[in-house]
Every structure is written in structure tokens, then in C-alpha cells.
Amino acid sequence: MTAIRPRRSALYMPGSNARAIEKAKTLAADVVIFDLEDAVAPEAKGEARERVCAAVQTGGYGRRELVIRVNALDTPWGEADLAAAAAAAPDAILVPKVSSAEALVAVGRRLRHLGAPERTRVWAMVETPLAILQAEPIARAARDPETRLACLVMGTNDLAKDTRARLLPGRAAMLPWLMTALAAARAHGIDILDGVYNALSDAEGFRIECEQGRDCGFDGKTLIHPDQIAAANAIFAPSAEEVASARAIVAAFEQPENQGKGAINLGGRMVERLHAEMAMRVLALAEAIAAKA
């Protein structure tokens, strides 16, 4: 099984805020996304770029995964962002407004030309109607090593703006698009993160939406405030009961009398080999989370 990297909580941090960038070193987020796009005013983008790239190069963030969200390449700042991010060598570069696989191929070629280390991956925002319609080809781009694509990130606010869908409790209008993108990611073996929750004072609403995202199959949730980290980390982690059940399933199939069987009776429940595979992933995720603690 490929090594799992927990991405339960991915916190956007404005690249123009030096205090926030420093504070990120103390937060329990699995992923820190230094944002050069939406969170930064046009007149501050150059300074934010320098600050973020210096922070990534200096380090001090421990096991946190560091991601730089650049401006779109067709903006006045995109090319300079990509060049600076390539030199800073974060864990990943998050590309906004991706609506085609060709866009990812172009980004991959630019990163190779810029000399970005192979370890720097590409993440893609899914935040336009066209991105939803092209979700499968976009995710399929991950099979081309040149794209470096490793993760999709839902941009639900932009998606709501462009479609005029309302972001209401339960996200009925958004669910078909979320699941379309998720199916595309899973079909091609990459991770996918749920969109942000905007109501900072609504802890219960945030919990409900995290649970919905987890139950849909997302790997984690993007966040806009440190207060959201603890809940996301808890909800997107296997519970103690899930870990215990997973251990029991794996142990049962390891018994000599069960090793050749495709399905067994475990505590009055039929358990198949596919459940053993799922259980192994639960245990691997739990171990990866424990290693971060």
C-alpha cells in the first residue's frame, strides 16, 4: 500500500500576514496552504510572494505539509508566483481555476523548465463549472508524471458564485458536483479535499459539514480559521471503534483457516476481502496520524 499522508485539515493562511505565517508553525493542521491568490490584495502580492517563499525555504513547520497557492497563470502575478514557488520547493503548489487537463500539463512543463524538485507536487482547485464537467480528464492527468498532480481541492465558494447555487445547510445543490469530483479523484488514485465552511461562529454547522464530507469520502477539509482545525482533525481521523474493527478484520483474514477465503463470518457479519483492504487503509491512516503527534 502506498504511504498515506494525513490531510484532514488544510488551513489557508494569507501570504500577506507575517504573524499568521509564523503562527502556522504552532498549529495542529496537517496542511498549511500559504495563499497568494484570494487572500492577498493586488498591491500586496509581490511582498506576500517574497514572504511566503522565504518562510517555506527557512522551514520550522515540522511534519506539516506546506503548499503555496499561486495566482492563475493568466493573471499579472501568476508566472512570477510559479517561478518563486518552484525555487522555494514546497511540498506542493496549488493551482487555481483549473478547467482542463491541458492546463496541468502546461504547469508541469513550466515547473520542469524552472527546475522545481521532483518532490514538489501539484494540487488543482476544482472551482468552476467547466472543471466539474472536465473532472475526469483533470484527475486523469495525474497518470502523466509530468503534471505532478497529487490532489484536487474543491473551491465551493467560487463554484457557488459561478453557478448561482446557494450554499445552504446540507449542500443539496453542491453534492452532485462534489461527488463528481470525488469519483474522478478516486478513479485515478489521488486525494481530494472538501471546500471551506464560511460561518466561523457556527461550530455545530462546521461539525455537520465535516461529517458530511467524511461520509462522502473526502480526505479532509480546507479551513479558513485555526479554530476549525481540532474538529476537522478529529472527524477525518478513524475513531477508536473503527480502528478496533479494522484490526479485528485484518487479524481474522490472517488466520490460517481464512487465508484462502474470499469472505468470512466475523461476529455474525459477512466480511469480504475488500473489507480487509479497507481495514488496512484505516490502520495505515491511524498509524500515520499517530506518527505526526
VMD Tcl script that draws the C-alpha trace (Angstrom):
set ca {
  {0.00 0.00 0.00}
  {1.27 3.50 -0.90}
  {2.29 5.53 2.15}
  {-0.57 7.66 3.41}
  {-0.09 11.31 4.32}
  {-2.89 12.64 6.55}
  {-4.64 15.65 5.04}
  {-7.50 16.01 7.50}
  {-7.09 19.76 7.91}
  {-5.71 22.13 5.28}
  {-5.58 25.68 6.61}
  {-5.43 28.66 4.25}
  {-3.05 31.31 5.59}
  {-2.89 34.75 3.92}
  {0.54 35.26 2.42}
  {0.45 38.94 3.31}
  {0.14 38.27 7.06}
  {3.59 37.71 8.59}
  {2.12 36.94 12.01}
  {-0.16 34.24 10.59}
  {2.71 32.66 8.66}
  {4.75 32.42 11.86}
  {1.79 31.18 13.90}
  {1.30 28.31 11.45}
  {4.40 26.69 12.96}
  {2.46 26.05 16.17}
  {-0.87 24.90 14.75}
  {-2.03 21.28 14.50}
  {-3.09 21.48 10.85}
  {-1.92 18.62 8.66}
  {-1.51 21.04 5.75}
  {-0.73 24.76 5.63}
  {-1.73 26.48 2.39}
  {0.09 29.80 2.05}
  {-2.29 31.80 -0.11}
  {-1.03 34.30 -2.69}
  {-4.37 34.45 -4.51}
  {-7.75 35.32 -2.94}
  {-6.42 36.33 0.48}
  {-3.96 38.93 -0.86}
  {-4.79 42.36 -2.27}
  {-3.25 43.20 -5.67}
  {-0.90 45.82 -4.25}
  {0.43 43.33 -1.66}
  {1.03 40.34 -3.92}
  {4.72 40.92 -4.59}
  {5.58 41.33 -0.92}
  {3.42 38.32 0.01}
  {5.22 36.18 -2.57}
  {8.61 37.02 -1.09}
  {7.41 36.45 2.48}
  {5.80 33.08 1.76}
  {8.70 31.69 -0.24}
  {11.18 32.79 2.41}
  {9.08 31.06 5.08}
  {8.97 27.81 3.12}
  {12.71 27.86 2.50}
  {13.51 28.71 6.12}
  {11.28 25.91 7.42}
  {10.43 25.22 11.02}
  {6.99 23.76 10.26}
  {7.74 20.24 11.41}
  {5.67 17.48 9.82}
  {3.14 19.90 8.37}
  {2.70 19.68 4.60}
  {3.46 23.08 3.06}
  {1.55 24.23 -0.02}
  {1.73 27.54 -1.89}
  {-1.41 28.64 -3.72}
  {-0.27 30.77 -6.64}
  {-2.31 33.16 -8.72}
  {-3.65 31.82 -12.01}
  {-1.05 31.89 -14.75}
  {-3.14 34.19 -16.93}
  {-3.04 36.93 -14.27}
  {-0.29 39.57 -13.94}
  {1.19 37.69 -10.95}
  {0.86 34.04 -11.95}
  {4.14 33.48 -13.77}
  {6.22 35.21 -11.08}
  {4.36 33.23 -8.39}
  {5.09 29.94 -10.12}
  {8.77 30.74 -10.61}
  {9.20 31.80 -6.98}
  {7.26 28.80 -5.68}
  {9.33 26.43 -7.82}
  {12.51 27.84 -6.29}
  {11.09 27.67 -2.74}
  {10.29 23.96 -3.24}
  {7.20 23.47 -1.05}
  {5.54 20.08 -0.78}
  {3.01 21.22 -3.38}
  {1.89 24.15 -5.49}
  {-1.88 24.72 -5.57}
  {-3.07 25.97 -8.95}
  {-6.39 27.86 -9.04}
  {-9.06 27.92 -11.75}
  {-8.01 24.65 -13.34}
  {-10.60 23.77 -16.00}
  {-8.70 21.37 -18.25}
  {-6.06 18.67 -18.18}
  {-4.04 20.71 -20.67}
  {-3.62 23.45 -18.08}
  {-1.95 20.96 -15.74}
  {0.35 19.70 -18.48}
  {1.42 23.30 -19.09}
  {2.08 23.85 -15.37}
  {4.12 20.65 -15.19}
  {6.26 21.70 -18.13}
  {6.87 25.11 -16.61}
  {7.92 23.54 -13.31}
  {10.36 21.26 -15.08}
  {11.77 24.22 -17.00}
  {12.06 26.19 -13.76}
  {13.96 23.34 -12.11}
  {11.42 22.59 -9.40}
  {12.46 19.49 -7.45}
  {10.52 16.33 -8.23}
  {9.20 16.18 -4.67}
  {7.16 19.34 -5.26}
  {3.72 18.14 -6.33}
  {0.83 19.97 -7.99}
  {-2.62 20.35 -6.45}
  {-5.53 21.63 -8.53}
  {-8.51 23.75 -7.50}
  {-11.85 22.47 -8.80}
  {-13.90 25.65 -8.63}
  {-15.53 26.36 -11.99}
  {-18.49 24.80 -13.83}
  {-16.12 23.70 -16.59}
  {-13.87 22.00 -14.02}
  {-16.84 19.91 -12.90}
  {-17.64 18.97 -16.48}
  {-13.96 18.11 -17.04}
  {-13.35 16.49 -13.65}
  {-12.40 13.08 -15.03}
  {-9.86 14.33 -17.61}
  {-8.41 16.68 -14.99}
  {-7.98 13.84 -12.48}
  {-6.69 11.53 -15.23}
  {-3.83 13.99 -15.76}
  {-2.32 12.53 -12.57}
  {-1.37 9.46 -14.64}
  {1.02 11.67 -16.62}
  {4.09 12.06 -14.38}
  {4.89 15.41 -15.96}
  {1.80 17.03 -14.39}
  {2.86 16.05 -10.82}
  {-0.85 16.08 -9.91}
  {-1.46 14.64 -6.44}
  {-4.62 16.22 -5.05}
  {-7.83 18.02 -6.02}
  {-9.19 20.82 -3.82}
  {-12.82 21.88 -4.01}
  {-13.39 25.62 -4.32}
  {-17.03 25.68 -3.28}
  {-17.33 29.46 -2.89}
  {-16.21 30.13 -6.45}
  {-18.33 27.25 -7.70}
  {-21.37 28.72 -5.98}
  {-20.63 32.16 -7.44}
  {-20.30 30.88 -10.99}
  {-23.32 28.57 -10.88}
  {-25.52 30.84 -8.70}
  {-26.16 27.87 -6.43}
  {-26.83 28.72 -2.80}
  {-24.59 27.30 -0.10}
  {-27.31 26.12 2.27}
  {-27.12 23.60 5.12}
  {-26.86 20.12 3.65}
  {-25.38 21.48 0.39}
  {-28.05 19.79 -1.74}
  {-27.15 21.82 -4.84}
  {-23.42 21.24 -4.37}
  {-23.44 17.50 -3.61}
  {-23.65 16.23 -7.21}
  {-20.60 18.34 -8.12}
  {-18.68 17.30 -5.01}
  {-19.30 13.64 -5.74}
  {-18.42 14.03 -9.41}
  {-15.03 15.43 -8.49}
  {-14.53 12.84 -5.78}
  {-15.30 9.96 -8.14}
  {-12.80 11.38 -10.63}
  {-10.10 11.64 -7.97}
  {-10.67 8.11 -6.74}
  {-10.75 6.72 -10.28}
  {-7.21 7.98 -10.77}
  {-5.76 7.40 -7.32}
  {-5.37 10.91 -5.96}
  {-6.57 12.68 -2.82}
  {-9.34 15.27 -2.70}
  {-10.18 17.90 -0.09}
  {-13.59 19.37 0.66}
  {-14.26 23.11 0.39}
  {-14.29 25.68 3.18}
  {-17.05 26.45 5.67}
  {-17.65 30.18 5.86}
  {-19.59 30.65 9.13}
  {-16.77 30.95 11.65}
  {-19.06 31.22 14.67}
  {-21.16 28.18 13.75}
  {-19.20 25.31 15.29}
  {-22.13 22.91 15.04}
  {-22.69 23.66 11.37}
  {-18.99 23.14 10.73}
  {-19.07 19.79 12.52}
  {-22.05 18.64 10.48}
  {-20.42 19.66 7.19}
  {-17.15 17.93 8.15}
  {-19.07 14.75 8.91}
  {-20.85 15.03 5.58}
  {-17.54 15.44 3.77}
  {-16.03 12.50 5.62}
  {-19.04 10.31 4.86}
  {-18.87 11.30 1.18}
  {-15.27 10.09 1.11}
  {-13.16 13.26 1.22}
  {-9.68 13.01 2.74}
  {-10.04 16.23 4.68}
  {-11.37 19.77 4.63}
  {-9.91 23.13 3.71}
  {-10.16 25.65 6.54}
  {-10.17 29.40 6.93}
  {-9.51 29.72 10.68}
  {-7.32 27.91 13.21}
  {-10.36 27.30 15.43}
  {-11.60 24.81 12.82}
  {-8.51 22.58 12.98}
  {-9.34 20.43 16.01}
  {-12.78 19.42 14.77}
  {-11.53 18.61 11.27}
  {-8.65 16.54 12.65}
  {-10.99 14.55 14.89}
  {-13.74 13.98 12.32}
  {-11.49 12.95 9.42}
  {-9.48 10.57 11.60}
  {-10.58 6.96 12.20}
  {-12.40 6.62 15.51}
  {-11.18 4.21 18.18}
  {-14.08 1.91 17.30}
  {-13.16 1.97 13.60}
  {-9.54 1.15 14.40}
  {-10.56 -1.73 16.66}
  {-12.90 -3.11 14.00}
  {-10.21 -2.78 11.34}
  {-7.71 -4.68 13.48}
  {-10.22 -7.45 14.03}
  {-10.93 -7.80 10.31}
  {-7.25 -7.88 9.35}
  {-6.47 -10.37 12.12}
  {-9.34 -12.63 11.05}
  {-8.13 -12.85 7.46}
  {-4.61 -13.57 8.67}
  {-5.78 -16.73 10.42}
  {-4.52 -19.83 8.53}
  {-8.03 -21.18 8.05}
  {-9.18 -17.93 6.38}
  {-6.25 -17.04 4.14}
  {-7.74 -18.68 1.07}
  {-11.25 -17.39 1.61}
  {-12.91 -14.50 -0.17}
  {-15.45 -13.96 2.59}
  {-15.76 -14.99 6.23}
  {-18.26 -14.76 9.09}
  {-16.94 -12.34 11.70}
  {-19.16 -11.85 14.73}
  {-22.30 -12.66 12.77}
  {-21.39 -10.35 9.89}
  {-20.20 -11.33 6.44}
  {-16.82 -9.74 5.76}
  {-15.19 -9.85 2.34}
  {-11.62 -9.36 1.17}
  {-12.49 -5.83 0.08}
  {-13.33 -5.06 3.72}
  {-9.87 -6.28 4.69}
  {-8.34 -3.88 2.16}
  {-10.43 -1.04 3.57}
  {-9.40 -2.03 7.09}
  {-5.73 -1.95 6.16}
  {-6.13 1.60 4.90}
  {-7.86 2.63 8.15}
  {-4.95 1.23 10.14}
  {-2.36 2.86 7.89}
  {-4.10 6.23 8.28}
  {-4.33 5.84 12.06}
  {-0.62 5.00 12.21}
  {0.29 7.98 10.04}
  {-1.74 10.29 12.27}
  {-0.11 8.85 15.39}
  {3.33 9.42 13.85}
  {2.53 13.13 13.47}
  {1.57 13.57 17.12}
}
mol new
graphics top color blue
foreach p $ca { graphics top sphere $p radius 0.5 }
foreach p [lrange $ca 0 end-1] q [lrange $ca 1 end] { graphics top cylinder $p $q radius 0.2 }
display resetview
